[in-house]
């Protein structure tokens, strides 16, 4: 059985990926202690949710970090250095709403090859 996301799930997912997650850039650049940790970093970090109805099979937001400067892209990148991939948009929504279950933890890809 294929689960179709509800309109509420889709809109909630868009809010998290397009409005909430981009705030990470502001936090990372404005907090001096956090900014210092990224001042020499070069990485592409992606948060995604698998969805069979998405053009590329998932919806995502990714960050390009270059020497402390963060760029936000509300689209998929093919080869991120690190990716937090949720099994569905519902799992991503639940996670960011605080409804965290073992089944809702994202798969973390690329952590071993993370650039410094």
C-alpha positions in Angstrom: 0.0 0.0 0.0 1.4 3.4 -1.0 0.8 6.2 1.5 -0.2 9.5 0.1 0.8 12.5 2.2 -2.0 14.7 3.4 -2.2 18.3 2.4 -1.3 19.2 6.0 1.8 16.9 5.9 2.9 18.5 2.7 2.5 22.1 4.0 4.1 21.3 7.3 7.0 19.8 5.4 7.4 22.9 3.3 7.4 25.1 6.4 10.2 23.0 8.0 12.3 22.8 4.8 11.8 26.3 3.5 11.3 28.4 6.6 12.5 26.7 9.8 15.7 24.9 8.6 17.1 28.0 6.8 17.2 29.7 10.2 20.2 27.4 11.0 22.2 29.7 8.8 21.3 32.7 11.0 22.1 30.8 14.2 25.4 29.4 12.9 26.6 32.8 11.7 25.3 35.0 14.5 26.4 32.9 17.5 30.2 33.7 18.0 31.0 30.3 19.5 29.2 28.4 16.8 30.6 30.6 14.0 34.1 29.9 15.2 33.5 26.1 14.7 32.6 26.7 11.1 35.1 29.4 10.2 37.3 27.0 8.3 34.7 24.5 7.2 33.9 23.6 3.6 30.9 21.3 3.3 27.5 20.7 1.8 25.0 19.6 4.4 21.6 18.4 3.4 18.4 17.5 5.3 15.9 15.5 3.2 12.7 13.5 3.3 12.0 10.7 0.9 8.8 11.0 -1.0 7.7 9.1 -4.1 5.8 12.1 -5.4 8.9 14.4 -5.3 10.5 15.0 -8.7 13.8 13.4 -7.5 12.3 11.1 -5.0 12.8 13.4 -2.0 12.4 16.9 -0.8 15.3 18.7 0.8 17.1 21.8 1.9 20.9 22.0 1.8 23.5 24.3 3.2 26.7 25.2 1.4 29.3 26.2 4.1 32.4 27.9 2.9 34.8 29.4 5.5 32.0 30.3 7.8 29.7 31.7 5.2 26.4 29.8 4.8 24.2 29.6 1.7 20.8 28.0 1.9 19.2 26.2 -1.0 15.7 24.8 -0.7 16.3 22.1 -3.3 18.1 18.8 -3.7 21.8 18.4 -4.2 23.1 15.2 -5.6 26.3 14.6 -3.6 26.2 16.3 -0.2 29.1 15.8 2.2 26.6 15.0 5.0 22.9 14.2 4.7 20.3 13.6 7.3 17.7 11.6 5.3 14.3 11.0 6.8 12.3 8.0 5.5 9.3 10.2 4.8 8.0 13.7 5.1 5.9 12.6 7.9 9.0 11.3 9.8 10.7 14.7 9.2 7.6 16.6 10.4 7.3 14.4 13.5 11.0 14.8 14.3 10.9 18.6 14.2 7.6 18.7 16.1 9.4 16.8 18.9 7.7 13.5 18.3 10.9 11.6 18.1 10.7 7.8 17.9 13.4 5.3 17.0 11.7 4.8 13.6 11.8 8.6 13.0 15.5 9.1 13.4 17.1 10.2 10.1 19.7 8.1 8.4 23.0 10.0 8.5 25.1 9.7 5.4 28.6 10.8 4.9 29.5 11.5 8.5 32.8 9.5 8.1 33.9 11.5 5.1 32.9 14.9 6.6 35.3 17.7 5.5 36.9 19.9 8.0 
